[in-house]
Amino acid sequence: MAERVNGILKDEFYLDQTFDNVAHAKRATKNAINLYNEIRLHLSLDYKTPNMVYKLSA
């Protein structure tokens, strides 16, 4: 599972690039994780976001 998420972050959110500094890398990673959880629809979740599924289960 972790390998799949890492691949998605690299391929879809361009986190395989070389960053100028740690702060830039952290900002890019935080943004990518937010997009992954809040915006990107997931086939395995019936085209919902992870946060939508979490909120529906609460």
N, C-alpha and C positions, 0 to 999 in steps of 0.2 A: 504494500500500500504506500509506504513512504517513498519508494522509488517512483511510483506513478505520479504522486503529487509533485515530487522534485522535478520530474520530466515536464509536467504541465507548466510549472513555474518557469522553467528554463525556456521551453518552446513557445508558450503563449504569452508570457510576460517578459521575455527577453532578459532573464536573470542570469544568462550564461555569459554576459559581457564583462569586461574588465572595468571596474569602477575607479574613479579618481581618488576616492577616499572612503573611509568607513562610514561616515555620515551619509554620503550619497547611497551607498549600498544598503544601509538600514532603511532609508526613506523608500527606496525602490522595492525592497522586500516587504515592508509594511503595506505599501500601496497594492502590491500584487496579491498579498494575502487578503486584504480587504475586498479587492475585486473578485477573488476566487470565492469568498464566503458570502458576499452581498449581491454581486451582479451576475456572475457566470452561472448559467443554468446547467444542471447536471442531469444527464440521461438516466443515470442510476437512481436519481431522486424524482423521477417523473417530471423532469424539466422544472424543478424547483431549485432554489439556492440552499446551501447547507443551513443558513440562518433561518430561512423560511421553515424548513423541516424542524429545526430546533424549537422555534417559537410555537409551531403547531402542536408539538409534543408536550409542551409545558402545561 
